[in-house]
Amino acid sequence: MNAEGLSVVATETERPLDSAGNRVPSGLGLEKPFRWLTGSAAAFVVAALGGMLVVLLVESLPALRRFGFSFLISDHWNPVTDSFGAAAPIAGTLITSVIAMAVGVPMAFGIAIFLNEICPYKLRGPIGIAIELLAAVPSIIYGMWGLFVVAPLFADHVYPVLIAWLGPIPGLGLLFQGPPYGIGMLTAGLILAIMVLPFIASVSRQVLSTVPPMLREAAYGLGATKWEVARYVLVPHARRGLLGGVMLGLGRALGETMAVTFVIGNSHRIVASLLQPGTTISATLANEFTEASGDIYLSSLVELGLILTCLTFVVLIAARLMLAQADRSMAR
């Protein structure tokens, strides 16, 4: 027996015995402090969240008492007369987030599947790093790029084509009408799609890489194509992680501020066209919080923050319900 083995035996013989004659673990004295420390960390998170909700609710009470439910359905926003409505910021937040998810999620899933299944091994690292670097770019840089590059390009070349081709179509044309400003909800949604893409792609790539190789090999052995392996093996096995990545991207899209503020136009009105200026909850808070001079004005802005928090909770609850429904479907 070597010296290390002798030291281990000596340590075991030095440990005290309990009433049953068993050796007492050396770290038993740290068990209670460890439980208290980890429990305190979890309790701190819950307390911080509860504290934020209480502050938002208390500070928004003046606006709640004055406007009531009409605050949610009115798009009138006039600080001079202390008349406020959240319909335009809520609509802009939801519309831009839907555009971002509709564009960003398929691209992110395609990137993740390409890097895991199709891309040559030597190129996986550089391409993966390049995609992840997009997440490190500050949001204000995206906003400046959108304002000085994307918006003029869209105003001169993209929006006129959309208006000419899709504008005359009955029904669908309502979404593509008006003057081609270049800034608007469509531009903001596309900028958001580029911003959330690296988050969803990175999470999806990591999740897909955890699928057991045996499942892939079995599918390929049965004659499945790469599309069939991705559709019937990878995505069903990793659906929980994929949905988590989508929810992470959606949370980023809902709360993004600076990039959207640069390119959305910041107009408090609801229009059917995606090409026209609008606003979001985050953009409204960033633009007007420092200018809020009256109690009702400030309380209305805080209520917008409360609404955004509630929207985030609704998204999380919906994600949990979707996961539960998917689990029940797979169990059948």
C-alpha positions in Angstrom: 0.0 0.0 0.0 1.4 3.4 -0.9 1.6 6.5 1.2 -1.6 7.9 -0.2 -3.5 4.8 0.7 -2.1 4.8 4.2 -3.2 8.4 4.7 -6.8 7.5 3.6 -7.0 4.6 6.0 -5.6 6.7 8.8 -8.2 9.4 8.1 -11.0 6.8 8.1 -9.9 5.4 11.4 -9.7 8.9 13.0 -13.4 9.7 12.2 -15.7 9.5 15.1 -18.5 6.9 15.5 -22.2 7.5 15.9 -24.4 5.6 18.4 -24.8 2.8 15.9 -21.1 2.4 15.5 -20.9 3.8 11.9 -18.3 6.3 10.8 -19.5 9.9 10.8 -18.9 11.8 7.5 -16.2 14.4 7.8 -18.4 17.1 6.2 -21.5 16.5 8.4 -20.9 19.7 10.4 -21.2 21.8 7.2 -24.5 20.3 6.1 -26.7 22.7 8.0 -24.8 25.9 7.0 -24.7 24.7 3.4 -28.5 24.2 3.4 -29.0 27.6 5.0 -26.7 29.3 2.5 -28.4 27.8 -0.6 -31.9 28.3 0.8 -31.1 31.9 1.6 -29.9 32.4 -2.0 -33.2 31.0 -3.4 -35.2 33.0 -0.9 -33.4 36.2 -1.9 -34.4 35.8 -5.5 -38.0 35.3 -4.6 -38.0 38.2 -2.2 -36.4 40.5 -4.8 -39.0 39.5 -7.4 -41.8 40.1 -4.9 -40.3 43.4 -3.8 -40.2 44.6 -7.4 -43.8 43.6 -8.0 -44.9 45.4 -4.8 -43.1 48.6 -5.8 -44.5 48.6 -9.3 -48.0 48.0 -8.0 -47.9 50.7 -5.3 -46.4 53.3 -7.7 -48.9 52.6 -10.4 -52.0 52.9 -8.1 -52.7 56.6 -9.0 -52.9 55.6 -12.7 -55.0 52.5 -11.9 -57.5 54.5 -9.9 -57.8 57.3 -12.5 -57.9 55.3 -15.7 -58.9 51.8 -14.7 -59.3 49.2 -17.4 -59.5 52.0 -20.1 -55.7 52.3 -19.7 -55.3 49.0 -21.5 -57.6 49.8 -24.5 -56.9 53.4 -25.1 -54.1 54.6 -27.4 -54.4 58.3 -26.4 -51.2 59.6 -24.9 -51.0 63.3 -24.0 -48.8 64.4 -21.1 -50.2 67.9 -21.3 -53.7 66.9 -20.4 -52.6 63.9 -18.2 -54.4 61.5 -20.5 -52.7 58.2 -21.1 -53.4 54.8 -22.6 -51.2 51.8 -23.0 -52.8 50.2 -26.1 -50.2 51.5 -28.5 -47.1 50.4 -26.5 -48.6 47.0 -25.8 -49.5 46.4 -29.4 -46.1 47.5 -30.6 -44.4 45.2 -28.0 -46.4 42.2 -29.1 -46.1 42.9 -32.9 -42.3 43.4 -32.9 -41.8 40.4 -30.7 -43.9 38.2 -33.0 -42.0 39.4 -36.1 -38.7 38.7 -34.3 -39.8 35.2 -33.3 -41.2 34.5 -36.8 -37.9 35.4 -38.4 -35.4 34.5 -35.7 -36.6 31.1 -34.5 -36.5 29.2 -37.9 -33.1 30.7 -38.7 -31.7 29.8 -35.2 -33.0 26.2 -35.5 -31.6 25.9 -39.0 -28.2 27.2 -37.8 -28.2 24.8 -34.8 -29.1 21.8 -37.0 -26.5 22.8 -39.6 -23.7 23.1 -37.1 -24.5 19.8 -35.4 -25.4 17.6 -38.4 -24.2 19.1 -41.7 -21.3 21.5 -41.2 -17.8 20.2 -41.7 -16.1 19.6 -38.4 -13.3 22.2 -39.0 -15.8 25.0 -39.6 -18.1 24.3 -36.7 -15.9 26.2 -34.2 -15.4 29.4 -36.2 -19.0 29.6 -37.3 -20.3 28.9 -33.8 -18.0 31.5 -32.3 -19.1 34.1 -34.9 -22.7 33.5 -34.1 -22.1 33.7 -30.3 -20.2 37.0 -30.8 -23.5 38.5 -32.1 -24.8 38.2 -28.5 -21.9 40.2 -27.2 -22.7 43.2 -29.4 -24.3 46.0 -27.3 -27.9 46.7 -28.1 -27.2 50.4 -28.8 -24.9 49.3 -31.6 -27.7 47.3 -33.2 -29.9 50.4 -32.9 -27.3 52.7 -34.5 -26.7 50.2 -37.3 -30.4 49.9 -37.8 -30.9 53.7 -37.9 -28.0 54.6 -40.2 -27.8 51.5 -42.4 -31.0 49.3 -42.4 -33.6 52.1 -42.2 -32.3 54.1 -45.3 -31.8 50.8 -47.2 -35.4 49.7 -46.4 -36.8 53.2 -47.3 -35.1 53.2 -50.7 -35.3 49.6 -51.8 -37.4 47.3 -49.6 -40.5 49.2 -48.4 -41.3 50.6 -51.9 -41.3 47.0 -53.3 -43.5 45.7 -50.4 -45.9 48.6 -50.9 -46.1 48.0 -54.7 -46.4 44.2 -54.6 -48.3 43.5 -51.4 -50.1 46.7 -50.8 -52.9 46.1 -53.5 -53.7 42.6 -52.1 -57.1 42.8 -50.3 -56.7 42.2 -46.6 -52.9 41.4 -46.6 -52.3 44.8 -48.2 -53.3 46.6 -45.0 -50.1 45.5 -43.4 -48.0 47.1 -46.2 -49.4 50.5 -46.8 -48.3 54.1 -46.2 -45.2 56.1 -47.0 -41.8 54.3 -47.0 -40.2 55.9 -44.0 -37.7 53.1 -43.4 -38.3 53.1 -39.7 -41.3 51.3 -38.2 -42.5 48.1 -36.6 -41.2 45.8 -39.4 -37.7 47.3 -39.2 -37.7 47.0 -35.4 -38.9 43.4 -35.5 -36.2 42.5 -38.0 -33.5 44.1 -35.8 -34.9 42.2 -32.8 -34.7 39.0 -34.9 -31.0 39.5 -35.4 -30.5 40.2 -31.7 -32.3 37.1 -30.4 -30.9 34.8 -33.1 -27.6 34.1 -31.3 -29.3 33.3 -28.0 -31.7 30.8 -29.5 -29.1 29.3 -31.8 -26.5 28.8 -29.0 -29.0 27.2 -26.7 -30.4 25.0 -29.5 -27.0 23.9 -30.6 -26.0 22.9 -27.1 -29.3 21.0 -26.6 -29.1 19.2 -29.9 -25.5 18.1 -29.1 -26.8 16.2 -26.0 -29.0 13.9 -28.1 -27.4 10.4 -27.7 -25.4 9.4 -30.8 -27.1 6.0 -30.7 -30.4 7.6 -31.8 -28.8 9.3 -34.7 -27.0 6.2 -35.9 -30.2 4.1 -35.5 -32.1 6.5 -37.7 -29.4 6.7 -40.3 -29.2 2.9 -40.2 -32.9 2.7 -41.1 -32.3 4.8 -44.1 -33.5 8.2 -42.8 -32.3 11.4 -44.4 -30.7 14.3 -42.5 -34.1 16.1 -42.6 -35.9 13.1 -41.2 -33.3 12.7 -38.5 -33.7 16.3 -37.5 -37.5 16.3 -37.7 -38.3 12.9 -36.0 -35.3 12.4 -33.8 -33.4 15.5 -32.8 -36.3 18.0 -32.3 -38.6 15.6 -30.4 -35.8 14.5 -28.1 -34.6 18.1 -27.4 -38.0 19.8 -27.4 -37.7 21.0 -23.8 -34.3 22.7 -24.3 -35.4 24.1 -27.7 -38.5 25.7 -26.2 -36.3 27.1 -23.4 -34.1 28.8 -25.9 -37.2 30.2 -27.7 -38.5 31.6 -24.4 -35.1 33.1 -23.7 -35.2 34.9 -27.0 -38.8 36.0 -26.6 -37.9 37.5 -23.2 -35.1 39.4 -24.8 -37.4 40.6 -27.6 -40.1 41.7 -25.1 -37.8 43.8 -23.0 -35.3 45.2 -25.5 -35.1 49.0 -25.3 -32.3 50.9 -27.0 -32.2 49.1 -30.4 -36.0 49.3 -30.8 -36.1 53.0 -29.7 -33.7 53.9 -32.5 -35.7 52.3 -35.4 -39.4 52.0 -34.4 -40.3 55.7 -34.8 -41.8 56.2 -31.2 -45.3 57.1 -32.3 -48.2 56.6 -29.8 -50.8 55.3 -32.2 -52.1 52.0 -33.5 -51.9 51.5 -37.2 -52.5 48.4 -39.3 -49.5 48.8 -41.5 -46.2 47.2 -40.3 -44.3 49.8 -42.2 -45.4 52.8 -40.1 -43.9 54.1 -36.9 -45.0 52.8 -33.6 -43.7 52.3 -30.1 -43.1 49.6 -27.4 -43.4 49.6 -23.6 -39.6 49.6 -23.2 -39.1 52.4 -25.8 -41.8 54.5 -24.1 -40.1 54.1 -20.7 -36.7 55.0 -22.1 -38.0 58.1 -24.0 -40.3 59.6 -21.4 -39.3 58.5 -17.9 -36.9 61.4 -17.4 -39.6 63.9 -18.6 -42.3 62.6 -16.3 -43.1 65.7 -14.2 -46.6 64.9 -12.8 -47.7 62.1 -10.5 -50.2 60.7 -13.0 -47.6 60.8 -15.8 -45.0 59.0 -13.7 -47.6 56.5 -12.4 -48.7 55.7 -15.9 -45.1 54.9 -16.9 -44.7 52.6 -13.9 -47.9 50.9 -14.8 -46.4 50.2 -18.2 -43.5 48.5 -16.4 -46.0 46.5 -14.4 -47.8 45.4 -17.7 -44.5 44.4 -19.2 -43.7 42.3 -16.1 -47.1 40.6 -16.3 -46.5 39.9 -20.0 -43.3 38.1 -19.2 -45.1 36.0 -16.5 -47.7 35.1 -19.1 -45.1 34.0 -21.5 -43.4 31.8 -18.9 -46.7 30.2 -17.8 -47.6 29.6 -21.5 -44.2 27.9 -22.0 -44.8 25.6 -19.0 -48.3 24.7 -20.3 -46.9 23.9 -23.7 -44.2 21.7 -22.2 -46.8 19.8 -20.1 -49.1 19.4 -23.2 -46.1 18.1 -25.2 -45.2 15.6 -22.5 -48.8 14.3 -22.4 -48.8 14.0 -26.2 -45.6 12.0 -26.2 -46.8 9.8 -23.3 -49.8 8.7 -25.4 
